[in-house]
Amino acid sequence: MAIYLLLLVSIAVLFIKHFLSGPLQRLPPGPNSLHVLTYLSHLIHKPHVALQKLSQIYGPLISFKLGDQLLVIASSPDAAKELLRIHDRVFSGRHLPTIYHNLPGNMHSSIVLSPECDESWKKLRSIAQNCMFSTKAIESNALIRKKKVMEVVDYLRIKQGEVVNVEELMFAALSNIVSSVLTSRNLFDIGGEGGNERRVKMEVMNAVIEKTLTFGLVDYLSILKGLDFWSKEKAMDIHRMIKLILWGDIIRARRSARRAGDGSSSGRDFLDVVVDDATFSDDQIGNLLLEILIGATDSTTITTVWLVVELVRNQEMLSRVREEITQTSVEEDELSESLLSKCHYFQACIKETLRLHVPAPLLVPHRAIESCKLNNYVIPKDSMVLVNAWAIARDPMYWDDATTFKPERFLNSNIGYRGTNYEYLPFGTGLRMCPGATMALKNIQMLAGSLVHYFDWTLPNGEDVTKMDMSEKYVTTLKKEKPLLLISRSRELNITV
């Protein structure tokens, strides 16, 4: 309550100052400070919904101040194109919470969250492209994906008939895929008894996501920066967790091995490359590994969860997916990526999931690195720039039955993932488009395809799957509010040769 009161007082002061001084620049239209207050609770808990409602009042490109921070929001394909393609360079900065800037070693050690597209960003992006995101790298890691997914399948066969937290399993499997590519090591033991250790690591990763990417009062009220000590404390807590629980031992062991001359020049992983580069400290490497891991697992887990949920609650669609997979199978029981890529209806289901359940509804916040004139408006330097991809993907002007899960809309459609269709931006577009989009799609199709192909799914206590809880929770990403608890039973598979 004290936080809301402080924010209320601060906004009121700024509101008075605005009327005393008058506007100096022609900003995009938007609510005044008093109107913002009426939306404050929704802006905190469901910002994508609140901003959609404001755009319906003020237009597809709006602006308003939250504290003394100017926000500019695009909620239409044309407005998104202006910000992220036509003026891509100007809005290529990142607007990040203060806690992120206080993390030791965060400078010049980021691909996704780098404040600007500087030389360090280009260098790291090139390394990641070669090791992880290129077509060659993705194809060479196909066996890793298959192996980690089959570990989940084997575990579920043992646990069939029991209630299982499927979302937790998905997160662990996807983390192991990414961690194996990064460091040649699993992060989680899927079938072992280390349940407590697994839970601790998941809590650490969730804490990092929530604390480093959630904006606080100090991010909206610059007057508080001189008094800000809590951001530094939280950053140090996160730093200790990264070193002690996740990467510290792995990085030290790899450095020792390289100094001792162990490790061949072939088959090097991402960690080998950055360790061999003497310019990166242990803190920088730890932050970089965690950023890539979270970026490649959190939103991918969210999408896989919603995909399985939509298929389980729509049994006709599920049957169609299974039939398509079975008809495409040749001789072997085990799925392959090449097989799944030929399943056009299944691919349409993935696309539709990314439309209806955009994992990052506002994408990652952009920042204007300089002032820019846009459609007779001025966007000042350091404005926080958001694209409401969630609102655009549910706009009935661009989508029939916009709030309904209809994979058929993507059959015989030329809409793809590359961000060239601005009504569909699950991975963003332009300079800051997600570099791991292709890898994410490979992970989603392999994991979700295996789960629906090998198992039948029911809810605990015989509950009706068509009435599955679809509530959402916003914590920088848009997740299913309640854990996905399901019971698996192995399917009788009759593969036609």
C-alpha positions as CSV (number, residue, x, y, z in Angstrom):
1,M,0.0,0.0,0.0
2,A,2.9,2.4,0.8
3,I,4.3,1.8,-2.7
4,Y,1.0,2.7,-4.4
5,L,0.6,5.8,-2.2
6,L,4.2,6.9,-3.0
7,L,3.5,6.4,-6.7
8,L,0.2,8.2,-6.5
9,V,1.8,11.2,-4.8
10,S,4.7,11.3,-7.3
11,I,2.3,11.1,-10.3
12,A,0.2,13.8,-8.8
13,V,3.2,16.1,-8.5
14,L,4.2,15.4,-12.1
15,F,0.6,16.0,-13.2
16,I,0.7,19.5,-11.6
17,K,4.1,20.3,-13.1
18,H,2.8,19.3,-16.5
19,F,0.0,21.9,-16.3
20,L,2.3,24.6,-14.9
21,S,4.9,24.1,-17.6
22,G,2.8,22.9,-20.5
23,P,3.8,20.2,-23.1
24,L,7.1,21.0,-24.9
25,Q,6.7,18.3,-27.6
26,R,3.9,16.7,-29.6
27,L,3.8,13.3,-28.1
28,P,1.5,10.5,-29.2
29,P,-1.9,10.8,-27.6
30,G,-2.7,9.0,-24.4
31,P,-4.2,9.3,-20.9
32,N,-3.4,12.0,-18.5
33,S,-1.9,11.2,-15.1
34,L,-5.2,10.9,-13.3
35,H,-6.5,8.5,-16.0
36,V,-3.4,6.4,-15.6
37,L,-4.1,6.1,-11.9
38,T,-7.5,4.4,-12.6
39,Y,-5.6,1.8,-14.6
40,L,-2.7,1.5,-12.2
41,S,-3.6,-1.9,-10.7
42,H,-4.2,-3.4,-14.2
43,L,-1.0,-1.9,-15.5
44,I,0.9,-3.7,-12.7
45,H,-0.9,-7.1,-12.9
46,K,-2.2,-7.3,-16.5
47,P,-0.4,-4.6,-18.5
48,H,-1.1,-6.2,-21.9
49,V,-4.8,-6.1,-21.2
50,A,-4.7,-2.5,-19.7
51,L,-2.7,-1.2,-22.6
52,Q,-5.1,-2.9,-25.1
53,K,-8.0,-1.0,-23.5
54,L,-6.1,2.3,-23.6
55,S,-5.2,1.8,-27.3
56,Q,-8.9,1.3,-28.0
57,I,-9.5,4.7,-26.5
58,Y,-6.5,6.7,-27.8
59,G,-5.4,4.9,-30.9
60,P,-2.7,2.4,-32.1
61,L,0.2,4.5,-31.0
62,I,-0.1,6.0,-27.5
63,S,2.1,7.5,-24.8
64,F,1.8,8.4,-21.2
65,K,4.0,8.9,-18.2
66,L,4.3,6.5,-15.3
67,G,6.1,8.4,-12.7
68,D,8.6,10.4,-14.7
69,Q,9.2,7.7,-17.3
70,L,7.6,8.1,-20.7
71,L,6.0,5.0,-22.2
72,V,5.2,4.7,-25.9
73,I,3.1,1.7,-26.9
74,A,2.3,0.3,-30.4
75,S,-0.9,-1.8,-30.7
76,S,-1.3,-2.2,-34.4
77,P,0.7,-3.8,-37.2
78,D,1.4,-0.5,-38.8
79,A,2.6,1.1,-35.6
80,A,4.8,-1.9,-34.8
81,K,6.3,-1.7,-38.3
82,E,7.2,2.0,-37.8
83,L,8.9,1.3,-34.5
84,L,10.6,-2.1,-35.2
85,R,11.4,-2.0,-38.9
86,I,11.3,1.5,-40.4
87,H,13.0,3.1,-37.3
88,D,14.6,-0.1,-36.1
89,R,18.0,1.4,-35.3
90,V,16.6,4.3,-33.2
91,F,14.5,1.9,-31.1
92,S,17.1,-0.8,-30.8
93,G,18.1,0.0,-27.3
94,R,16.8,-2.0,-24.3
95,H,14.9,-0.5,-21.4
96,L,15.9,-2.7,-18.4
97,P,15.2,-2.6,-14.7
98,T,17.7,-1.1,-12.3
99,I,18.4,-4.5,-10.7
100,Y,19.7,-5.8,-14.0
101,H,22.2,-2.9,-14.3
102,N,23.4,-3.7,-10.7
103,L,24.3,-7.3,-11.5
104,P,28.1,-7.7,-11.3
105,G,29.5,-8.5,-14.7
106,N,26.5,-7.6,-16.7
107,M,28.2,-5.0,-18.9
108,H,29.2,-6.3,-22.3
109,S,27.9,-9.8,-21.5
110,S,24.5,-9.9,-23.1
111,I,22.8,-11.0,-26.3
112,V,19.1,-10.4,-25.6
113,L,19.3,-7.7,-22.9
114,S,22.3,-5.7,-24.1
115,P,21.4,-2.0,-23.5
116,E,22.6,-1.2,-27.1
117,C,23.6,-3.1,-30.2
118,D,27.3,-2.3,-29.7
119,E,30.4,-4.2,-30.7
120,S,30.2,-6.5,-27.7
121,W,26.7,-7.4,-28.6
122,K,27.7,-8.1,-32.2
123,K,30.6,-10.3,-31.0
124,L,28.5,-12.4,-28.6
125,R,25.6,-12.7,-31.1
126,S,28.1,-14.0,-33.7
127,I,29.5,-16.6,-31.2
128,A,25.9,-17.8,-30.3
129,Q,25.0,-17.9,-33.9
130,N,27.9,-20.2,-34.7
131,C,27.5,-22.4,-31.7
132,M,23.7,-22.6,-31.3
133,F,21.5,-20.8,-33.7
134,S,22.8,-21.4,-37.2
135,T,21.2,-24.1,-39.4
136,K,24.3,-26.2,-39.1
137,A,24.4,-25.9,-35.3
138,I,20.7,-26.7,-35.0
139,E,21.0,-29.8,-37.2
140,S,24.1,-31.0,-35.3
141,N,22.2,-30.8,-32.0
142,A,19.2,-32.8,-33.2
143,L,20.4,-35.9,-31.3
144,I,20.7,-33.9,-28.1
145,R,17.1,-32.8,-28.4
146,K,15.8,-36.3,-29.1
147,K,17.8,-37.8,-26.2
148,K,16.6,-35.3,-23.6
149,V,13.0,-35.6,-24.8
150,M,13.2,-39.4,-24.7
151,E,14.4,-39.2,-21.1
152,V,11.1,-37.5,-20.3
153,V,9.1,-40.1,-22.2
154,D,10.9,-42.9,-20.3
155,Y,10.2,-41.2,-17.0
156,L,6.5,-40.8,-17.8
157,R,6.2,-44.4,-18.7
158,I,7.4,-45.3,-15.3
159,K,5.1,-42.7,-13.7
160,Q,2.0,-43.5,-15.8
161,G,-1.2,-43.5,-13.8
162,E,0.3,-41.0,-11.4
163,V,-0.4,-37.2,-11.2
164,V,2.7,-35.5,-12.7
165,N,3.6,-31.8,-12.9
166,V,4.1,-31.8,-16.7
167,E,5.1,-28.2,-16.8
168,E,8.0,-28.8,-14.4
169,L,9.1,-31.8,-16.6
170,M,9.0,-29.7,-19.7
171,F,11.1,-27.0,-18.1
172,A,13.7,-29.5,-16.9
173,A,13.9,-31.2,-20.3
174,L,14.2,-27.9,-22.2
175,S,16.8,-26.6,-19.7
176,N,18.8,-29.8,-20.3
177,I,18.7,-29.4,-24.0
178,V,20.0,-25.8,-23.8
179,S,22.5,-26.5,-21.0
180,S,23.9,-29.5,-23.0
181,V,24.5,-27.2,-26.0
182,L,26.0,-24.5,-23.8
183,T,28.1,-26.5,-21.4
184,S,27.8,-30.2,-22.5
185,R,26.1,-30.9,-19.1
186,N,22.6,-31.5,-17.9
187,L,21.2,-29.0,-15.5
188,F,18.5,-31.3,-14.1
189,D,18.2,-35.1,-13.4
190,I,14.9,-36.1,-15.0
191,G,14.6,-39.6,-13.6
192,G,16.8,-39.4,-10.5
193,E,15.9,-38.8,-6.9
194,G,17.3,-35.3,-6.7
195,G,13.8,-33.7,-6.6
196,N,14.8,-31.1,-4.0
197,E,17.9,-30.0,-6.0
198,R,15.7,-29.7,-9.1
199,R,13.2,-27.6,-7.3
200,V,15.9,-25.3,-5.9
201,K,17.4,-24.7,-9.4
202,M,14.0,-24.0,-10.8
203,E,13.3,-21.5,-8.0
204,V,16.6,-19.8,-8.7
205,M,15.8,-19.4,-12.4
206,N,12.3,-18.2,-11.7
207,A,13.6,-15.7,-9.1
208,V,16.1,-14.4,-11.6
209,I,13.4,-13.9,-14.2
210,E,11.1,-12.1,-11.8
211,K,13.6,-10.0,-10.0
212,T,15.8,-8.9,-12.9
213,L,13.1,-8.2,-15.4
214,T,10.3,-6.7,-13.3
215,F,10.3,-2.9,-13.1
216,G,10.1,-1.3,-9.6
217,L,9.4,2.2,-8.2
218,V,13.0,3.3,-8.8
219,D,12.6,2.7,-12.5
220,Y,9.7,5.1,-12.7
221,L,10.8,7.7,-10.2
222,S,14.3,9.0,-10.8
223,I,14.1,10.9,-7.5
224,L,14.5,7.6,-5.7
225,K,17.8,6.6,-7.4
226,G,19.9,8.4,-4.8
227,L,18.2,6.4,-2.1
228,D,18.1,3.1,-3.8
229,F,19.9,0.4,-1.9
230,W,17.4,-2.5,-2.3
231,S,18.1,-3.0,-6.0
232,K,21.8,-3.5,-5.3
233,E,21.0,-6.0,-2.5
234,K,18.6,-8.0,-4.7
235,A,21.2,-8.0,-7.5
236,M,23.9,-9.3,-5.2
237,D,21.5,-12.1,-4.0
238,I,20.9,-13.1,-7.6
239,H,24.6,-13.0,-8.3
240,R,25.3,-15.3,-5.4
241,M,22.6,-17.7,-6.5
242,I,24.1,-17.8,-10.1
243,K,27.6,-18.6,-8.7
244,L,26.7,-21.1,-6.0
245,I,23.8,-23.0,-7.5
246,L,24.1,-22.8,-11.3
247,W,27.4,-22.0,-13.1
248,G,30.2,-21.2,-10.7
249,D,31.6,-24.7,-10.4
250,I,31.1,-25.5,-14.1
251,I,33.0,-22.3,-15.2
252,R,35.9,-22.9,-12.7
253,A,36.3,-26.5,-13.8
254,R,36.3,-25.6,-17.5
255,R,38.9,-22.9,-16.9
256,S,41.1,-25.4,-15.1
257,A,40.7,-28.0,-17.8
258,R,41.7,-25.5,-20.5
259,R,44.7,-24.3,-18.5
260,A,45.8,-28.0,-18.1
261,G,45.5,-28.5,-21.9
262,D,42.5,-30.8,-21.6
263,G,39.8,-30.5,-24.2
264,S,40.1,-31.1,-27.9
265,S,39.8,-28.4,-30.6
266,S,36.9,-30.2,-32.1
267,G,33.5,-30.6,-30.6
268,R,33.8,-27.4,-28.6
269,D,30.7,-26.1,-26.9
270,F,29.6,-22.5,-26.3
271,L,31.4,-22.4,-22.9
272,D,34.7,-23.4,-24.4
273,V,34.5,-20.5,-26.9
274,V,33.8,-17.8,-24.3
275,V,36.3,-19.3,-21.8
276,D,39.0,-19.2,-24.5
277,D,38.3,-15.6,-25.0
278,A,40.3,-13.9,-22.3
279,T,38.1,-10.8,-22.3
280,F,35.3,-12.4,-20.4
281,S,35.3,-12.7,-16.6
282,D,33.6,-15.5,-14.7
283,D,30.8,-13.2,-13.7
284,Q,30.2,-12.1,-17.3
285,I,30.2,-15.7,-18.5
286,G,27.8,-16.8,-15.7
287,N,25.3,-14.0,-16.6
288,L,25.6,-14.8,-20.3
289,L,24.9,-18.5,-19.8
290,L,21.9,-17.7,-17.5
291,E,20.5,-15.2,-20.0
292,I,20.6,-17.7,-22.9
293,L,19.3,-20.5,-20.7
294,I,16.3,-18.5,-19.5
295,G,15.7,-17.0,-22.9
296,A,15.6,-20.4,-24.5
297,T,13.6,-22.2,-21.8
298,D,11.1,-19.9,-20.1
299,S,9.0,-18.8,-23.2
300,T,9.5,-22.2,-24.9
301,T,8.1,-24.0,-21.8
302,I,5.2,-21.6,-21.8
303,T,4.4,-22.3,-25.4
304,T,4.7,-26.0,-25.0
305,V,2.4,-26.0,-22.0
306,W,-0.3,-24.0,-23.9
307,L,0.1,-26.2,-27.0
308,V,-0.5,-29.4,-25.0
309,V,-3.3,-27.8,-23.1
310,E,-5.1,-26.7,-26.3
311,L,-4.7,-30.2,-27.8
312,V,-5.8,-32.1,-24.8
313,R,-8.9,-29.9,-24.4
314,N,-9.7,-30.1,-28.1
315,Q,-9.8,-33.9,-28.7
316,E,-10.7,-33.7,-32.4
317,M,-7.6,-31.6,-33.0
318,L,-5.5,-34.0,-30.9
319,S,-6.7,-36.9,-33.0
320,R,-5.9,-35.1,-36.2
321,V,-2.4,-34.4,-35.0
322,R,-1.8,-38.0,-33.9
323,E,-3.2,-39.3,-37.2
324,E,-0.9,-37.0,-39.1
325,I,2.1,-38.0,-37.2
326,T,1.3,-41.7,-37.5
327,Q,0.7,-41.4,-41.3
328,T,4.0,-39.6,-41.7
329,S,5.9,-42.2,-39.7
330,V,7.9,-44.8,-41.6
331,E,8.9,-48.1,-40.0
332,E,10.2,-46.6,-36.7
333,D,8.3,-45.9,-33.6
334,E,10.5,-43.0,-32.5
335,L,9.8,-39.5,-33.8
336,S,12.3,-37.4,-35.7
337,E,12.4,-33.7,-36.4
338,S,12.3,-34.3,-40.2
339,L,9.1,-36.3,-39.7
340,L,7.4,-33.6,-37.5
341,S,8.4,-30.8,-39.8
342,K,6.2,-32.5,-42.5
343,C,3.2,-32.6,-40.2
344,H,1.5,-29.4,-41.5
345,Y,-1.5,-29.4,-39.2
346,F,0.7,-29.9,-36.2
347,Q,2.9,-27.0,-37.4
348,A,-0.2,-24.9,-37.7
349,C,-1.1,-25.8,-34.1
350,I,2.3,-24.5,-33.0
351,K,1.7,-21.2,-34.9
352,E,-1.7,-20.8,-33.5
353,T,-0.5,-21.4,-29.9
354,L,2.1,-18.6,-30.4
355,R,-0.6,-16.3,-31.7
356,L,-3.2,-16.9,-29.0
357,H,-0.8,-17.3,-26.2
358,V,2.1,-15.0,-27.0
359,P,4.7,-15.9,-24.3
360,A,6.0,-12.3,-24.1
361,P,2.9,-10.2,-24.7
362,L,4.8,-6.9,-24.7
363,L,8.0,-8.4,-26.2
364,V,11.1,-7.2,-24.4
365,P,11.0,-3.4,-23.7
366,H,12.8,-1.3,-26.2
367,R,14.4,2.1,-25.6
368,A,14.8,5.1,-27.9
369,I,18.6,5.7,-28.2
370,E,17.9,9.1,-29.6
371,S,14.9,11.4,-30.2
372,C,12.8,10.4,-33.3
373,K,10.0,12.0,-35.3
374,L,7.3,9.5,-36.1
375,N,4.1,10.3,-37.9
376,N,4.1,14.0,-36.8
377,Y,4.9,12.9,-33.2
378,V,8.1,13.1,-31.3
379,I,9.4,10.1,-29.4
380,P,12.0,11.5,-26.9
381,K,15.3,9.9,-26.2
382,D,15.2,7.2,-23.5
383,S,11.5,6.6,-23.9
384,M,10.4,3.0,-23.0
385,V,8.9,1.6,-26.1
386,L,6.6,-1.4,-26.0
387,V,4.8,-3.4,-28.7
388,N,1.6,-5.1,-27.5
389,A,2.0,-8.2,-29.6
390,W,-0.7,-9.9,-27.5
391,A,-3.3,-7.2,-28.5
392,I,-2.3,-7.2,-32.2
393,A,-2.6,-11.0,-32.3
394,R,-6.1,-10.8,-30.9
395,D,-7.4,-7.9,-32.9
396,P,-10.5,-8.9,-34.9
397,M,-9.4,-6.4,-37.6
398,Y,-6.7,-8.8,-38.6
399,W,-7.9,-12.2,-37.3
400,D,-11.3,-14.0,-37.7
401,D,-12.6,-15.4,-34.4
402,A,-9.5,-13.8,-32.9
403,T,-9.9,-15.3,-29.4
404,T,-10.6,-18.8,-30.6
405,F,-7.9,-21.5,-31.0
406,K,-8.1,-22.3,-34.8
407,P,-5.0,-23.9,-36.3
408,E,-6.7,-24.1,-39.7
409,R,-6.1,-20.4,-40.1
410,F,-2.4,-21.1,-40.7
411,L,-2.9,-23.9,-43.3
412,N,-2.1,-22.6,-46.7
413,S,-1.0,-19.3,-45.1
414,N,2.2,-17.4,-45.9
415,I,2.5,-16.0,-42.4
416,G,5.7,-17.1,-40.9
417,Y,7.9,-16.5,-37.8
418,R,10.4,-14.1,-39.3
419,G,8.6,-10.9,-38.2
420,T,7.7,-9.8,-41.7
421,N,4.0,-10.0,-41.0
422,Y,3.4,-7.4,-38.4
423,E,0.1,-8.8,-37.2
424,Y,2.1,-11.9,-36.0
425,L,5.2,-11.2,-33.9
426,P,5.8,-14.0,-31.4
427,F,9.6,-13.6,-31.7
428,G,9.7,-9.9,-32.4
429,T,11.3,-8.5,-35.5
430,G,14.2,-6.4,-36.7
431,L,17.6,-6.1,-34.9
432,R,16.2,-7.3,-31.6
433,M,14.3,-10.3,-33.0
434,C,14.8,-13.4,-30.9
435,P,18.0,-15.0,-32.2
436,G,16.9,-18.5,-31.1
437,A,13.5,-18.7,-32.8
438,T,14.4,-21.7,-35.0
439,M,15.9,-23.6,-32.1
440,A,12.9,-22.8,-29.9
441,L,10.5,-24.2,-32.6
442,K,12.6,-27.4,-32.9
443,N,12.4,-27.9,-29.2
444,I,8.7,-27.2,-29.0
445,Q,7.8,-29.6,-31.8
446,M,10.0,-32.4,-30.5
447,L,8.8,-32.2,-26.9
448,A,5.1,-31.5,-27.6
449,G,5.0,-34.0,-30.5
450,S,6.4,-36.7,-28.3
451,L,4.0,-36.0,-25.4
452,V,0.9,-36.2,-27.5
453,H,2.1,-39.1,-29.7
454,Y,3.2,-41.5,-26.9
455,F,0.7,-40.8,-24.2
456,D,-3.0,-40.3,-23.5
457,W,-3.6,-37.5,-21.0
458,T,-6.3,-37.1,-18.3
459,L,-6.9,-34.6,-15.5
460,P,-6.7,-35.7,-11.9
461,N,-9.9,-37.0,-10.2
462,G,-11.5,-37.7,-13.6
463,E,-12.1,-34.0,-14.3
464,D,-13.5,-33.0,-17.7
465,V,-10.5,-32.0,-19.9
466,T,-12.7,-29.6,-21.9
467,K,-13.2,-27.5,-18.8
468,M,-9.5,-27.2,-18.0
469,D,-8.5,-24.1,-16.2
470,M,-7.2,-21.5,-18.7
471,S,-6.4,-18.7,-16.3
472,E,-3.2,-16.7,-17.1
473,K,-0.6,-15.1,-14.8
474,Y,1.6,-12.2,-15.9
475,V,5.2,-12.3,-14.6
476,T,7.1,-10.6,-17.4
477,T,5.9,-13.5,-19.5
478,L,2.3,-14.8,-19.7
479,K,2.1,-18.2,-18.1
480,K,-0.7,-20.6,-17.2
481,E,-1.7,-19.6,-13.7
482,K,-2.1,-23.1,-12.3
483,P,0.5,-25.8,-12.7
484,L,-0.2,-28.3,-15.5
485,L,-1.0,-31.5,-13.5
486,L,-1.9,-34.4,-15.7
487,I,-2.0,-38.2,-15.6
488,S,-0.3,-40.1,-18.5
489,R,-1.0,-43.5,-19.9
490,S,1.1,-45.0,-22.7
491,R,-0.8,-45.3,-26.1
492,E,-1.0,-48.4,-28.2
493,L,0.9,-47.3,-31.3
494,N,0.2,-49.0,-34.7
495,I,2.6,-47.5,-37.1
496,T,1.7,-48.1,-40.7
497,V,4.7,-48.8,-43.0
